[in-house]
Amino acid sequence: METNDKPKSGIQIEIPAQLDAIYSNFAIINHTPSEVIIDFAQILPNVPRAKVQVRVLLTPINAKSLHHALGENIAHYEQQFGPIDTAGHPGDTTSMGGLIWRVAPDKA
């Protein structure tokens, strides 16, 4: 989706003036057969707890559409600003560019 208020689909998007922006550097992704749940949280230095700030529930098809849209937007970003370094911290396989992602394990 574009950053203006009129996406290509023609749907008018209203962004309330009082809407708070939430910073997240940690996300937990879970799923059921009918939903994908993403909890966005903040981890602060020297604080052993992460507080979930926002929970977003999506249908699997909408999650896949979001995945596709994020990929397109990242590609445009990298065309404009150059490659994003995803090396993370040495030995830390869960960190990408400062944002920590945890994907829920498959349930047997």
Residue frames as a rotation matrix with the C-alpha (Angstrom) as fourth column:
MET 1
0.580 0.814 0.000 0.00
0.814 -0.580 0.000 0.00
0.000 0.000 -1.000 0.00
GLU 2
-0.122 -0.597 0.793 1.22
0.514 -0.722 -0.464 3.49
0.849 0.351 0.395 -0.72
THR 3
-0.696 -0.261 -0.669 1.85
0.718 -0.256 -0.647 6.04
-0.003 -0.931 0.366 2.03
ASN 4
-0.863 0.443 0.243 -0.88
-0.388 -0.889 0.241 8.42
0.322 0.114 0.940 0.89
ASP 5
-0.593 0.704 0.391 -4.51
-0.428 0.135 -0.894 8.21
-0.682 -0.697 0.222 1.97
LYS 6
0.512 0.779 -0.360 -5.76
-0.727 0.171 -0.665 6.78
-0.457 0.603 0.654 -1.34
PRO 7
-0.349 -0.676 0.649 -4.33
-0.206 0.731 0.651 3.35
-0.914 0.094 -0.395 -2.15
LYS 8
-0.911 -0.114 -0.397 -4.48
-0.407 0.084 0.910 1.87
-0.071 0.990 -0.123 -5.64
SER 9
-0.758 0.652 0.033 -7.65
0.653 0.758 0.014 -0.05
-0.016 0.032 -0.999 -4.74
GLY 10
-0.461 0.586 0.666 -9.57
0.079 -0.721 0.689 3.21
0.884 0.370 0.286 -4.47
ILE 11
0.383 0.553 -0.740 -10.48
0.796 0.208 0.568 2.59
0.468 -0.807 -0.361 -0.81
GLN 12
0.236 -0.250 0.939 -10.30
-0.297 -0.939 -0.175 5.77
0.925 -0.238 -0.296 1.23
ILE 13
-0.004 -0.360 -0.933 -8.23
0.799 0.559 -0.219 5.25
0.601 -0.747 0.285 4.38
GLU 14
0.642 0.227 0.732 -8.86
-0.221 -0.860 0.461 7.40
0.734 -0.457 -0.502 7.44
ILE 15
-0.221 -0.746 -0.628 -5.98
0.698 0.328 -0.636 7.79
0.681 -0.579 0.448 9.88
PRO 16
0.779 0.597 -0.192 -7.25
0.549 -0.500 0.670 9.41
0.305 -0.627 -0.717 13.09
ALA 17
0.379 -0.634 0.674 -5.21
-0.290 -0.773 -0.564 12.43
0.879 0.018 -0.477 14.23
GLN 18
0.417 -0.151 0.896 -5.00
-0.909 -0.077 0.410 10.93
0.007 -0.986 -0.169 17.75
LEU 19
0.951 -0.050 -0.305 -3.65
-0.001 0.986 -0.167 7.56
0.309 0.159 0.938 16.54
ASP 20
0.537 -0.796 0.279 -0.55
-0.617 -0.145 0.773 6.62
-0.575 -0.587 -0.570 18.52
ALA 21
0.449 -0.532 -0.718 2.42
-0.557 0.462 -0.690 5.19
0.699 0.710 -0.089 16.67
ILE 22
0.871 -0.148 0.469 3.85
-0.314 0.566 0.762 2.14
-0.378 -0.811 0.446 18.41
TYR 23
0.070 -0.923 -0.378 7.55
-0.953 0.050 -0.300 1.24
0.296 0.381 -0.876 18.24
SER 24
0.902 0.198 0.385 8.31
-0.313 0.913 0.264 -2.48
-0.299 -0.358 0.885 18.16
ASN 25
-0.012 -0.930 -0.367 11.64
-0.976 0.091 -0.197 -4.29
0.216 0.356 -0.909 18.22
PHE 26
-0.912 -0.166 0.376 10.24
-0.271 0.931 -0.246 -7.74
-0.309 -0.326 -0.894 19.01
ALA 27
-0.049 0.927 -0.372 7.46
-0.989 0.008 0.151 -9.79
0.143 0.375 0.916 17.45
ILE 28
-0.732 -0.021 0.681 5.96
-0.218 0.954 -0.205 -13.16
-0.646 -0.298 -0.703 18.21
ILE 29
-0.332 0.591 -0.735 4.12
-0.922 -0.037 0.386 -14.87
0.201 0.806 0.557 15.36
ASN 30
-0.712 0.231 0.663 1.66
-0.126 0.887 -0.445 -17.70
-0.690 -0.401 -0.603 16.05
HIS 31
-0.571 0.583 -0.579 -1.02
-0.762 -0.113 0.638 -19.34
0.306 0.805 0.508 13.95
THR 32
-0.254 0.616 0.746 -4.09
-0.227 0.711 -0.665 -21.52
-0.940 -0.338 -0.040 14.08
PRO 33
-0.465 0.106 0.879 -5.73
0.765 0.548 0.339 -23.15
-0.445 0.830 -0.336 11.05
SER 34
0.353 0.751 0.558 -7.82
0.920 -0.387 -0.062 -20.00
0.169 0.535 -0.828 10.55
GLU 35
0.999 0.012 0.048 -5.70
0.000 -0.973 0.232 -17.13
0.049 -0.232 -0.972 11.93
VAL 36
-0.003 -1.000 -0.017 -2.19
0.752 0.009 -0.660 -15.70
0.660 -0.015 0.751 11.97
ILE 37
0.928 0.298 -0.223 -1.50
0.363 -0.590 0.721 -13.76
0.083 -0.750 -0.656 15.18
ILE 38
-0.064 -0.953 0.297 1.32
0.605 -0.274 -0.748 -11.24
0.794 0.132 0.594 15.41
ASP 39
0.824 0.189 -0.535 2.16
0.558 -0.438 0.704 -9.73
-0.101 -0.879 -0.467 18.80
PHE 40
0.209 -0.742 0.637 4.35
0.329 -0.560 -0.760 -6.63
0.921 0.368 0.127 18.53
ALA 41
0.811 0.000 -0.585 6.35
0.584 -0.052 0.810 -5.84
-0.030 -0.999 -0.042 21.66
GLN 42
0.590 -0.673 0.445 9.16
-0.449 -0.732 -0.512 -3.65
0.671 0.103 -0.735 22.96
ILE 43
0.581 -0.548 -0.602 12.32
0.788 0.562 0.250 -4.91
0.202 -0.620 0.759 24.58
LEU 44
0.849 -0.303 0.432 14.20
-0.342 -0.940 0.013 -2.29
0.402 -0.159 -0.902 26.58
PRO 45
-0.073 -0.963 -0.261 17.86
-0.137 0.269 -0.953 -2.51
0.988 -0.034 -0.152 27.60
ASN 46
-0.894 -0.440 0.081 18.41
-0.170 0.167 -0.971 -4.10
0.414 -0.882 -0.224 31.03
VAL 47
-0.192 0.887 0.420 14.71
-0.928 -0.025 -0.371 -4.99
-0.319 -0.462 0.828 31.36
PRO 48
-0.896 -0.319 0.308 14.09
-0.252 0.938 0.239 -8.76
-0.365 0.137 -0.921 31.38
ARG 49
-0.192 0.905 0.380 10.47
0.544 0.421 -0.726 -8.49
-0.817 0.067 -0.573 30.17
ALA 50
-0.985 0.027 0.172 8.96
0.140 -0.467 0.873 -7.56
0.104 0.884 0.456 26.83
LYS 51
-0.417 0.885 -0.206 5.59
0.041 -0.208 -0.977 -5.83
-0.908 -0.416 0.050 26.92
VAL 52
-0.513 0.351 0.784 3.23
0.857 0.262 0.443 -6.60
-0.050 0.899 -0.435 24.05
GLN 53
-0.811 0.158 -0.563 1.97
-0.086 -0.985 -0.153 -3.30
-0.578 -0.075 0.812 22.66
VAL 54
-0.056 0.765 -0.641 -0.28
-0.960 -0.217 -0.175 -4.50
-0.273 0.606 0.747 19.84
ARG 55
-0.535 0.005 0.845 -1.82
0.119 0.991 0.070 -7.81
-0.836 0.137 -0.531 18.75
VAL 56
-0.256 0.408 -0.876 -2.82
-0.927 -0.360 0.104 -8.15
-0.273 0.839 0.471 15.10
LEU 57
-0.233 0.281 0.931 -5.00
0.085 0.959 -0.269 -11.04
-0.969 0.017 -0.248 13.90
LEU 58
-0.318 0.065 -0.946 -5.14
-0.902 -0.327 0.281 -11.88
-0.291 0.943 0.162 10.20
THR 59
0.839 0.453 0.301 -6.66
-0.285 0.837 -0.467 -14.57
-0.463 0.306 0.832 8.07
PRO 60
0.119 -0.847 0.518 -4.00
0.446 0.512 0.734 -16.73
-0.887 0.144 0.439 6.40
ILE 61
0.272 0.001 0.962 -4.76
0.956 -0.112 -0.270 -15.19
0.108 0.994 -0.031 2.99
ASN 62
0.944 0.065 0.325 -4.46
0.046 -0.997 0.063 -11.66
0.328 -0.045 -0.944 4.41
ALA 63
0.606 -0.793 0.067 -1.20
-0.120 -0.008 0.993 -12.63
-0.786 -0.610 -0.100 6.15
LYS 64
0.019 -0.592 0.806 0.15
0.825 0.464 0.322 -13.89
-0.565 0.659 0.498 2.83
SER 65
0.590 0.251 0.768 -0.97
0.681 -0.666 -0.305 -10.66
0.435 0.702 -0.564 1.14
LEU 66
0.955 -0.297 0.013 0.81
-0.240 -0.744 0.624 -8.68
-0.176 -0.599 -0.781 3.87
HIS 67
0.293 -0.876 0.383 3.93
0.322 0.468 0.823 -10.81
-0.900 -0.118 0.419 3.34
HIS 68
0.134 -0.170 0.976 3.80
0.991 0.051 -0.127 -10.01
-0.029 0.984 0.175 -0.40
ALA 69
0.832 0.252 0.494 3.21
0.310 -0.950 -0.038 -6.28
0.460 0.184 -0.868 0.20
LEU 70
0.785 -0.616 -0.065 6.10
-0.175 -0.321 0.931 -6.11
-0.594 -0.720 -0.360 2.70
GLY 71
0.098 -0.765 0.636 8.37
0.691 0.512 0.510 -7.82
-0.716 0.389 0.579 0.17
GLU 72
0.352 0.101 0.931 7.46
0.860 -0.427 -0.279 -5.31
0.369 0.899 -0.237 -2.53
ASN 73
0.968 0.063 0.245 7.96
-0.026 -0.938 0.345 -2.37
0.251 -0.340 -0.906 -0.17
ILE 74
0.545 -0.836 0.067 11.34
0.075 0.129 0.989 -3.69
-0.835 -0.534 0.133 1.03
ALA 75
0.063 -0.497 0.865 12.41
0.952 0.291 0.098 -4.09
-0.300 0.817 0.492 -2.61
HIS 76
0.616 0.219 0.757 11.44
0.512 -0.841 -0.173 -0.46
0.599 0.494 -0.630 -3.33
TYR 77
0.956 -0.293 -0.019 13.22
-0.148 -0.535 0.832 0.69
-0.254 -0.792 -0.555 -0.16
GLU 78
0.278 -0.912 0.301 16.42
0.398 0.395 0.828 -1.13
-0.874 -0.110 0.473 -1.17
GLN 79
0.239 -0.145 0.960 16.25
0.955 -0.147 -0.259 0.32
0.179 0.978 0.103 -4.69
GLN 80
0.777 0.160 0.609 16.13
0.147 -0.987 0.071 3.79
0.612 0.035 -0.790 -3.18
PHE 81
0.743 -0.401 0.536 18.44
-0.667 -0.501 0.551 3.42
0.047 -0.767 -0.639 -0.17
GLY 82
-0.276 -0.869 -0.410 20.55
-0.780 0.452 -0.433 0.33
0.562 0.200 -0.803 -0.86
PRO 83
-0.060 0.232 -0.971 20.57
0.137 0.965 0.223 -3.16
0.989 -0.120 -0.090 0.64
ILE 84
0.595 0.301 0.745 19.40
-0.712 -0.233 0.662 -3.63
0.373 -0.925 0.076 4.22
ASP 85
-0.508 -0.832 -0.222 22.07
-0.539 0.508 -0.672 -5.31
0.672 -0.222 -0.707 6.36
THR 86
0.619 0.781 0.086 20.43
-0.612 0.410 0.677 -8.31
0.493 -0.471 0.731 8.02
ALA 87
-0.201 -0.809 -0.553 23.63
-0.141 0.582 -0.801 -9.72
0.969 -0.083 -0.231 9.49
GLY 88
0.830 0.555 -0.048 22.38
-0.016 0.109 0.994 -9.12
0.557 -0.824 0.100 13.06
HIS 89
0.440 -0.663 0.606 24.64
-0.892 -0.243 0.382 -9.84
-0.106 -0.708 -0.698 15.97
PRO 90
-0.397 -0.673 -0.624 27.31
-0.720 0.650 -0.243 -12.55
0.569 0.353 -0.743 15.81
GLY 91
-0.970 -0.051 -0.240 25.83
0.063 0.894 -0.444 -15.91
0.237 -0.445 -0.864 16.80
ASP 92
-0.548 0.833 -0.069 22.29
-0.137 -0.171 -0.976 -14.54
-0.825 -0.526 0.208 17.19
THR 93
-0.932 0.175 0.318 20.08
0.362 0.383 0.850 -16.22
0.027 0.907 -0.420 14.59
THR 94
-0.035 0.991 -0.132 16.89
0.984 0.012 -0.177 -14.52
-0.174 -0.136 -0.975 15.83
SER 95
0.166 0.039 -0.985 18.00
0.265 -0.964 0.006 -10.93
-0.950 -0.262 -0.171 15.24
MET 96
-0.054 -0.162 0.985 17.65
0.996 -0.083 0.040 -9.02
0.075 0.983 0.166 11.99
GLY 97
-0.361 -0.171 0.917 18.71
0.415 -0.910 -0.006 -5.40
0.835 0.379 0.400 11.97
GLY 98
-0.921 -0.065 0.384 17.83
-0.291 -0.541 -0.789 -4.87
0.259 -0.838 0.480 15.62
LEU 99
0.044 0.984 0.175 14.33
-0.988 0.017 0.155 -6.35
0.149 -0.180 0.972 15.40
ILE 100
-0.881 -0.346 0.322 13.98
-0.420 0.885 -0.199 -9.71
-0.216 -0.310 -0.926 17.08
TRP 101
0.007 0.878 -0.479 11.49
-0.919 0.195 0.344 -12.14
0.395 0.437 0.808 15.58
ARG 102
-0.808 -0.169 0.564 10.26
-0.394 0.867 -0.304 -15.33
-0.437 -0.468 -0.768 17.17
VAL 103
-0.236 0.718 -0.655 8.14
-0.777 0.265 0.571 -17.68
0.584 0.644 0.495 15.15
ALA 104
0.237 0.414 0.879 6.06
-0.881 0.472 0.015 -20.10
-0.409 -0.778 0.477 17.20
PRO 105
-0.820 -0.560 0.118 7.18
-0.478 0.783 0.397 -23.70
-0.315 0.269 -0.910 16.88
ASP 106
-0.294 0.703 -0.648 5.04
-0.605 0.389 0.695 -26.15
0.740 0.596 0.311 14.96
LYS 107
-0.121 0.348 0.930 2.76
-0.910 0.335 -0.244 -28.14
-0.396 -0.875 0.277 17.21
ALA 108
-0.861 -0.274 -0.428 3.06
-0.436 0.831 0.345 -31.88
0.261 0.484 -0.835 16.73
